[in-house]
Amino acid sequence: MAGMRLKPEQVRTEVAQSVEDDEIDLLELARALWRGKWTILFAALVAILLGGYYAFGVAEREFQSTAHLTLEARTNNVVDLESVISGVSTEQAALNTELEIILSRRLLSKLVDQLDLVEDPEFNTALVPPSMMSRVKEGVAGQISSWAGPDDNDAGSARPVGKSPRDKTIGKLNDALSASVKRDTYVFSISATTGDPEKSARIVNTLAEIYLDEQIAVKFEATEQAVTWLSARVTELEEELREKEETLKNARAETELISTEALEGLNLQAKDLRDRLQEMRGRAEQAEAEEKQLRDLVNAGARGEAAEATGDAALQRLMRSIENGEADAADLFDQRLSTLLDRAQAERERLQSQASALSVSYQRLQDRIDRQSEDLVRIQQLTREVETTRTLYETFLTRLKETTVQRGLQQADSRVLSDAITGDQVAPRAAMILALSMILGAMAGTAIVLVRQFMHSDFRTADDLEAVTGLPVMGQIPKMPITRGSLIGYLRDKPTSAAAEAIRNLRTSILLSNIDSPPKVIMSTSSVPGEGKTTQAIALTQNLAGLGKKVLLVEGDIRRRTFSQYFQAVPQGGILSALSGEVPLDDAVIFDEPLGADVLMGEKSRANAADLFSSDRFRNFLDMAREAYDFIIIDTPPVLVVPDARVIGQHVDAIVFAVGWSKTHRGQVTAALREFASVNLQVNALVLSRIDPKGMKRYGYGGKYGAYGSYGKGYYDLA
């Protein structure tokens, strides 16, 4: 191939880039939305019509009426009763609780009974006559039940009981009511939405009255309960106080305790006696130690140490006499020492006797103190119990008197700021419904356009085809209103048609693609059947022949051999006869007068077509044909079906690849180009064929591309 052929590496790079570029393009997305503007506008208009029909023809009118109440934070109570009957707190949680009370089933049931809403069809749907659809459903259900027959097992079983009409009415009323607290205030609103403006106001005002009466009733009931409870409690406390006072009196009469001060005096006396007892025990222990020491010295015969230990002057004088050797001095010394020992023993016994007497006195005094302390503690405990009971009795008695006085002073914790008036219409909101309908319709239309845009994986514009393949689109051929047998006649009879001009543009692009060496052997192919490659080859042949050139049209698709549907002449041979040399080329071809060119028809062969086109005979045949003709157009099978096109492409100068408009999948085109690149072939020209002008307008491309645009009316015969 000459001139325009690119390297296979470039083909693979361009195909890879095209795959990478297959991402969401915001500009293309905007173009798609602009092309689908009529679809979006139509969807919006349809939605507006439906919304208008609902707002003005189907939807029932609803009216809302509102009353405002405020929560009283009172500080001017006649008596302080908050400790008995507390008011409503002003915390947010308490305000929300009041809203729940307003919409409670207890109050709503009173409202239903007071206004007799069970007889109102708006709240009791059982009073509404059944619609035709409901009757049909009931009839079908009854017929099915009759076919199924009675169930003996369920004859005696209990059936579930549905809600009563009153319960259903309360539920519907709850749905029609709403309550809310105004931000940073103690004011809350009650609203009712019904189909009657007067009814809405009546329901709200009645509910407000019931709510206030309920507050007073609850307080009165609580007051009565408090009076009853306080009366019983005061009686019990009075009896209990009398019993405890009597017990305290008896306890004081039974004890010997005179006073607390007397008990303190006994404690001081006990302390003094305890000190004397400790002192006496110390002296007795000291006397006992001295006696023991003196007795030990006597037993040891230590007269000198005994005289020194006792410090007695007589013993010391006698000791000196003994040392001087005086007669009878030793006997006198022993007698004196014995006398002193007897005195020490007597002193020790005296002190021990006194200590024992003091101990007995101290123990008696301590026992007396313990008894009087226990009595004091018991009397103090009884006194505290009496005082506590008296205080509690006086408190409850005071609360009883206050509660009794408060019986006729109960007030509601809330008051009405503004009564509900005739309700205003709140539904249907026609403007909002129409606006939302328009928005939803536009969104639906946009979704349809985008889904249609993203779902299609074929080609509708030359820009899309070039963007995906990276190859130039040299022609855009519209779909022709013909059959196969009338193709040549159409091109001959309508030389100024949009299709004929598109073929001329394709011819011009191919010939000018390489000015120095224009292609002589041109192959027409496609990725799959039905993309207009044969029509393209025949039309290109007819156009080149119109230039006064000698052109040969070769049917390379010998597997299907569709040329017989375009040409009526019966040849003496075909391409196989020409390749084998059985029939000379001049005899094998036929000259078609309407086409103005020679045609070499295909022949049936048992040999593989790809093997025939790979042979040297085919190469020699093309070399011979190049000498005899100015241009050779070869119609080949689709690339993805058989390998014939890749084999024939090795011997041609240009490959024209047809892509069916809004038909061929992008993956098929890229796969076909990849097949060519695998054998070092490059497609020279892409042709977007079989374009439907009406379809272009339907998809929003009308008036933008090629000879089939609206501006071509002044130049082409668009019929």
Buried (B, 14 or more C-beta within 10 A) or exposed (E): BBBBBBEBEEBBBBBEEBEEEEEEEEEBBEBBBEBBEEBBEBBBBBBBEBBBEBBEEEBEEBBBBBBBBBBBEEEEEEBEBEEBBEBBBEEEEBBBEBBEBBBBEEBBBBBBEEBEBBEBEBBBEEEEEEEEEEEEEEEEEEEEEEEEEEEEEEEEEEEEEEEEBBEBBBEBBEEBBBBBBEEEEBBBBBBBBBBBBEBBBBBBBBBBBBBBEBBEEBBBEBBEEBBEBBBEBBEEBBEBBEEBBEBBEEBBEEBEBEEEEEBEEBBEBBEEBBEBBEEBBEBBBEBBEBBEBBBEBBEEEEBEEBBBBBEBEBBBBBBEBBEEEEEEBBEBBBEBBEEBBEEBBEBBBEBBEBBBEBBEBBEEBBEBBEEBBEBBEBBEEBBEBBEEBBEBBEEBBBBBEBBBEBEEEBBBBBEBEEBBBEBEEBBBBBEEBBEBBBEBBBBBBBEBBBEBBEEBEBBBBBBBBBBBBBBBBBBBBBBBEBEBEEBBEBBBEBEEBBBBBBBBBBBEBBBEBBEEEBBBBBBBBBBBBEBBBBBBBBBBBBBBBBEEBBBBBBBBBBBEBEBBEBBEEEBEBBBBBBBBEEBEBEEBBBEBEBBBBBBBBBBEBEEEBBEBBBEEBBEEBBEEBBEEBBBBBBBBBBBBBBBBBBBBBBBBBBBBBBBBBBBBBBEBBBBBBBBBBEEBBBBBBBBBBBBBBEBBBEBBBBEBBBBBBEEBEEEBBBE
